[in-house]
């Protein structure tokens, strides 16, 4: 990964799976169903190949693979992952993307969740042993913990900081057991740790401690699985205050796993966070639209802390094609800047490849076509014949040009800079 000219362009299809019906609308949130991917997967995978990318993040729906505890149906992953391999695209398999099979009562807080997810991961890895070597144990653990444990939108519907901590501990334990299962099948497997990034800033001295704590929480999942939370860690008192037991944390110290590559999910419209007071003096968090320094700051921060190769595992801008192309240019330039500094940012993923369905669909009433977010290289634009028509944009041509150039647009990696010792 640290070869001067090594660089992996990638893409992916949004694969959020929330199987629990909303209590008011009755809606679930299965992106593959809502965008028609279950029916169009051959064509959609053909679009991935059209880009010329050497790899692609691709999620598999656990809830379809294991619809009941003792029933396994491998039809979908067998067909789709085989097709990607046939097309010359290496799958970076996304094992869990927010949701679980509905029969797992309590979701991530089910006492057997770590064992269940590890079994599922191991069975899948066995089917593609020696052919697929990149697996994401769980996409965005912190966001999963937030929506499931702090906001209470998704199972198991907790609504507190203790709920968030309980979710994060369970999720991280599942990730550790998943990595063990994967590596027991094939030691060549690369666990690809993908999480949402955030940068917390404030101009109000009264919020300095809160900004610092929230920034530490950004790293919580990685720090747990890597066994970094000991008596020196800045979050230890906060974790214990919010329900973590010492035995929970000892598990991670005793079962620490390596972090060979880190995927940073970042978006200019979501990732920058500003802590401030509104006109009424109340605490608020705003999300100003960020520039390319979002990437350079995050890259420096993650590499200083973990010293591992980095990839941009998700990025895009929302809205007009002009805005998307502008972000493509800015984010690629920022990637180049980091590589000139010797920070091994070795991959870039435009995500999603085509429009996604916003999460508000699940609790909304409007039709799916009114919940489409234009963030892709292709748009989904309904017409009288096809309500989910994929429409190519000039962003496809721009991305193809980048892919064909290999590392040309991002420059050579100018020697891996030694990481600064992490602040614990």
Residue, then its C-alpha position, 0 to 999 in steps of 0.5 A: x500500500x505504501x508503494x509510491x505509485x499505489x492508489x486505488x480508485x473505488x466506488x460503491x452503491x448505498x446499502x443502508x438496511x433497516x429492517x424494522x418498520x417505522x411505528x407510524x408509517x410501517x416503512x423499512x429502509x432497504x436501499x437496494x430495494x428502494x433504488x431497484x438494485x435487487x432487480x438491476x444488479x447486473x446493469x448496476x455492476x456493469x456501470x461499476x465496470x464502466x468506470x474502470x475502477x479496480x475495486x468497489x465497496x459492495x454491501x451484502x444484505x445479511x437479512x436476506x442471507x439469513x432470514x431465520x436463525x437456521x436458514x441460509x440463502x447465499x444466492x444474492x452474494x454468490x451472484x453479485x460478488x461472482x459477477x464483480x470478480x468476473x468483471x475484474x473488480x475486487x469487492x470490498x465487502x461491506x458486511x453490516x451497514x446499520x441494520x440486522x436481520x429482524x429475528x435478532x431481538x434487541x439488535x446489537x444488544x442481543x447477548x449473542x450478537x458478536x457470535x452471530x455476526x462472526x458466524x455470518x462473516x466467517x461463512x461468507x469469507x469461506x465461500x470466497x476464500x482466496x478470491x476476496x480479501x477485503x471486508x468491512x466488519x461494520x460500516x460506520x460504528x459510531x453512526x450506528x451507535x448514535x442512531x440506535x443508542x442516542x437518537x433511538x431511531x433504529x433498533x434497539x431504540x435507546x435514547x441516551x448517552x448510556x445507550x450510545x455507550x452500550x451500543x458502541x461496546x456491543x458493536x465494537x465487540x462484534x467487530x473484534x469477533x468478526x475480524x477473528x472469524x475472517x482471519x481464521x478463514x484466511x489470514x490474507x484477509x484485510x479488515x477494512x475499518x470504515x467509520x464516519x469522520x467528524x471535525x468538531x470546532x468552536x470559537x466559544x471557550x465555554x465549549x472547548x471541553x465539549x468539542x474535545x470530548x466529541x472529537x475523542x468520541x469520533x475515534x471511539x470504535x477504532x480505539x476500542x477494537x485496537x485495545x487503546x482504551x486504558x487508564x490513560x485514555x481521555x474518555x475512560x472516566x466518561x465511559x465509566x460514568x455512562x455505564x461501561x464496566x471495567x470488564x467490558x474494557x478489559x475485553x478489548x485490551x485482551x482481544x485487541x486486533x490490528x488496524x491495517x487500513x482505515x476508511x474515512x467517510x467524509x462529506x463537505x456538507x456533513x462532516x464539519x461540526x461547529x459548536x456555538x450558541x444560537x440567538x437565544x443562547x442555546x447550545x447548537x451544532x451547525x454543519x457549515x459546508x467544508x472545503x478541501x482542508x476537511x480532508x487534509x486536517x482529517x488525514x493528518x489527525x488519523x495518521x498521527x493517531x494510528x499510523x495506518x494507511x488511509x483511504x477515503x472510503x466515502x465522499x461526495x457532494x449533494x446537489x447540482x452537477x457543478x457542485x459535485x464536480x467542484x468537490x471532486x476537484x477539491x477533494x482530489x487536490x487535498x488527497x494529493x497534498x496529503x501524499x506530498x506530506x508522506x501521509x499514505x492516503x492510498x485510495x479514494x471512493x466516490x460514494x454513492x455511485x448513483x443517487x441514494x434514498x434519504x433516510x427520512x423516507x422511512x418515517x415519511x409519506x412521500x413516494x420514494x422518487x421524492x426522497x432521492x438525493x443527487x450525490x452520484x456520478x449517475x442520477x436517478x431520474x424517473x420518466x414515464x417508463x422507468x421510475x428508477x432510470x439511471x442517467x449518466x452525467x459528465x461526472x462519469x467521464x471526469x471520474x473515468x479520467x482520474x481512474x485511467x490515470x492511476x496515481x497521476x492526479x494524486x501524485x506519488x506518495x513521497x515516503x511514509x512520514x513517521x506518525x506522531x505519537x498518539x495522545x491518549 
